[in-house]
Amino acid sequence: MKLTDNEKRDVIKYLEASKPLPDKYRFLLFADKQEVELVWNGKTSETTNVVLPFQIIEQVDEPRSEKEIRLQTSLFDLDVRGRQLKGWTNKLIWGDNKLILSSLKNGPLRQEIQEQGGIKLIYIDPPFDVGADFSMNIEVGEEEFTKKPGVLEELAYRDTWGKGADSFIAMIYERLSLMRDLLAEDGSIYVHCDYRVSGYLRLVLDELFGKELIKNEVVWYYQNGGGRSTTWFNRKHDIIFWYTKSKNYVYNGKAAGEKRNTDEGSFGGYFKTDENGRRYQEVRASGKIYKYYVDELKNADDVWDIPIISQRDLTERIGYPTQKPEVLLERIVKASSNEGDIVADFFVGSGTTLAVAEKLGRKWIGSDLGKFSIHTTRKRMIGVQRELAKAGKDFRAFEILNLGKYERQLFIGINPNLREEDKQKQIVQKEKDFIALILSAYKAESFDGFKTFHGKKNSRLVTIGPINLPVSRLFVDAVITEAVEKQITKVDVLAFEFEMGLFPKIQEEAKDKGVDLTLKYIPRDVFDKRAIEKNQVVFYDVSYIEAKPIVKKGMVSVELTDFSVFYNQDSIKEVEENIKAGGKKLVVENGQIIKISKDKNGIVEREILTKKWTDWIDYWAVDFNFESKKEIIRVKNEKTGEIEEVWTGDYVFENEWQDFRTKKKRELVLETPSVEVGKGKRKIAVKVVDIFGNDTMKIIEVTI
Ligand SMILES: C[S@@+](CC[C@H](N)C(=O)[O-])C[C@H]1O[C@@H](n2cnc3c(N)ncnc32)[C@H](O)[C@@H]1O
């Protein structure tokens, strides 16, 4: 380090006065400085290394016909019903991709991924103008209802994007760094963005991957979309950066190519026809003659003229605001991966990358923070499986996973620039404030002296789930254990989200141990002081299913007979007061969607849109032999360092039959076909996903 005596004195002066050092010292004092570097407040090259266990919530595998079973045994073992027994299972993971990436990178799933050759291709399309990404437009009859984001989604949004460009860069930098580490040595990454962040991302990617490893800055040009303007040129392109992890990478230029232009005069040569009648372009350059057949694809340019999916499209559009066209992803997947390779998208949205990967015979991993995205993708992938099954083509089973255990340290909203001990203090304080807030909104008193309980309301003890993660099975197990130990018989668990598939099984288990367990959602307006003061905060119950098994001649079918939800969004009274004459708004109150409209004379009308219980259902599925597939996870044995397979005590819901609404098909079938299941006592699991994307499960017992 070459500091002059003067500079040394200068540095000491600043340090003694507790003042920040001037910028020039950054370049004088630190090693590894980049020639060009993007710097932002709080930049650090440290990445999280937490490992949370993945829990399998559901397995989806469209049964194959006998013919397909014969065809597909080469790919993997199938059972008698044509369901995949062995081999790679595709993965759709619900949760924050930072924790998912870190758990994939550092946890036991890494080995499974490596055994398949690693992740060969990552495509991401991260949201940078996020607001709209978590609000969802849901069709209710003729009307469209905008569901506001869940509290967890909103908190994540506020933490990562709400604070401007540097928070976006900080969030993407850490995730890209984890993705780089996960990528196979000959892998590729494609990062999709637009003019608002492309400049920042270019520098970040140069830094993480090396500027010599950029392959293309692809311009996706869409003539039929984007903005129309009179104050600047129409904005009609996005940017997709393609980087590779090393100089050794996959590029299938021909497979991902484009048609040659067949217009006369569109290239510097002539059209000719060979002896077999095939047309070709003849181009003479540098004394050589080049021959290009018109029916062969040419290596594509880096400007891709591909239409966006139009508003009126009826085949591909799913109703996800940022859905990208499959043609765009097809080019990327074909160019940078081969059949059987793993392709990943950690901001999966409506599942475009996964749908394309499956259709092109690739394996896949996808993740998203939004529950609605996971549900949309589940439906889409079932559609792809059905399509492939019908065409007699191969497809793989997929599973839906989430991150089980939570860690309080991952609390949202902590200032990342604080020192570790101050961070811990802030966490403790925030947690206390949060619990006090929820208890006051629930009108419960605070209560000390327990490991898992926070308060008391009348004769029931109250426990509050973590602020930033769904309540998991492990969490509720700890609550039940303490209740049993201390002879507590009535417990309310309050949470923003519950892990998929948690209830009602957990309540039944608690009941068997003498604990009456109620699970309630914390409404989003707990953060609204006025709502608390006005007594408007309603904690609503988790939903409820009724289903009936019908046994005939040794066969069984299931009929869905009732379903209720207890959601609330906005208050009728407030909307009625504030709505303008001639306006309308949809409100949800205690599980009813109500349209409120005000005519020109100020007369208010209410109309209930959810007339039938079925209006709340988007999707339902049945596992005719629940508890036949144990949930086995791989964990590292801390003593031996070996990876071991252990049973979590839970079972995987095997999605054997399902029906759901799509844009085109609005009606639901309410009874499954009859299925042969074998004699004896058995459990059937019925899962319902409501139009907000939340799951509920019910287990029924039958004897055949
Ligand atoms: C622009 S959309 C992706 C659209 C997708 N390419 C498609 O074709 O449908 C971005 C997605 O990133 C998800 N997302 C945002 N933050 C996330 C996070 N921290 N972890 C995982 N997913 C996240 C959002 O829920 C949203 O679905």
The ligand as an SDF file (V2000), in Angstrom:
LIG
                    3D

 27 29  0  0  0  0  0  0  0  0999 V2000
  -41.6830  -10.4590  -14.1390 C   0  0  0  0  0  0  0  0  0  0  0  0
  -42.3390  -11.8290  -13.2780 S   0  0  0  0  0  0  0  0  0  0  0  0
  -41.7850  -13.2040  -14.1940 C   0  0  0  0  0  0  0  0  0  0  0  0
  -42.6810  -13.5330  -15.3520 C   0  0  0  0  0  0  0  0  0  0  0  0
  -42.2750  -14.7890  -16.0970 C   0  0  0  0  0  0  0  0  0  0  0  0
  -41.0880  -14.6090  -16.8680 N   0  0  0  0  0  0  0  0  0  0  0  0
  -43.3890  -15.2960  -16.9940 C   0  0  0  0  0  0  0  0  0  0  0  0
  -43.2020  -15.5080  -18.1820 O   0  0  0  0  0  0  0  0  0  0  0  0
  -44.5090  -15.4780  -16.4880 O   0  0  0  0  0  0  0  0  0  0  0  0
  -41.3740  -11.8200  -11.8390 C   0  0  0  0  0  0  0  0  0  0  0  0
  -41.7490  -12.8030  -10.7520 C   0  0  0  0  0  0  0  0  0  0  0  0
  -40.7580  -12.7500   -9.7390 O   0  0  0  0  0  0  0  0  0  0  0  0
  -41.3610  -13.0900   -8.5070 C   0  0  0  0  0  0  0  0  0  0  0  0
  -40.4910  -12.6510   -7.4050 N   0  0  0  0  0  0  0  0  0  0  0  0
  -40.2520  -11.4040   -6.9800 C   0  0  0  0  0  0  0  0  0  0  0  0
  -39.3980  -11.4170   -5.9570 N   0  0  0  0  0  0  0  0  0  0  0  0
  -39.0770  -12.6950   -5.7240 C   0  0  0  0  0  0  0  0  0  0  0  0
  -38.2350  -13.3470   -4.7900 C   0  0  0  0  0  0  0  0  0  0  0  0
  -37.5450  -12.6660   -3.8980 N   0  0  0  0  0  0  0  0  0  0  0  0
  -38.1570  -14.6910   -4.8420 N   0  0  0  0  0  0  0  0  0  0  0  0
  -38.8460  -15.4040   -5.7610 C   0  0  0  0  0  0  0  0  0  0  0  0
  -39.6510  -14.8320   -6.6670 N   0  0  0  0  0  0  0  0  0  0  0  0
  -39.7730  -13.4940   -6.6550 C   0  0  0  0  0  0  0  0  0  0  0  0
  -42.6970  -12.3800   -8.5620 C   0  0  0  0  0  0  0  0  0  0  0  0
  -43.6230  -13.0060   -7.6880 O   0  0  0  0  0  0  0  0  0  0  0  0
  -43.0680  -12.5440  -10.0430 C   0  0  0  0  0  0  0  0  0  0  0  0
  -43.9200  -13.6480  -10.2180 O   0  0  0  0  0  0  0  0  0  0  0  0
  1  2  1  0
  2  3  1  0
  2 10  1  0
  3  4  1  0
  4  5  1  0
  5  6  1  0
  5  7  1  0
  7  8  2  0
  7  9  1  0
 10 11  1  0
 11 12  1  0
 11 26  1  0
 12 13  1  0
 13 14  1  0
 13 24  1  0
 14 15  1  0
 14 23  1  0
 15 16  2  0
 16 17  1  0
 17 18  1  0
 17 23  2  0
 18 19  1  0
 18 20  2  0
 20 21  1  0
 21 22  2  0
 22 23  1  0
 24 25  1  0
 24 26  1  0
 26 27  1  0
M  CHG  2   2   1   9  -1
M  END
$$$$
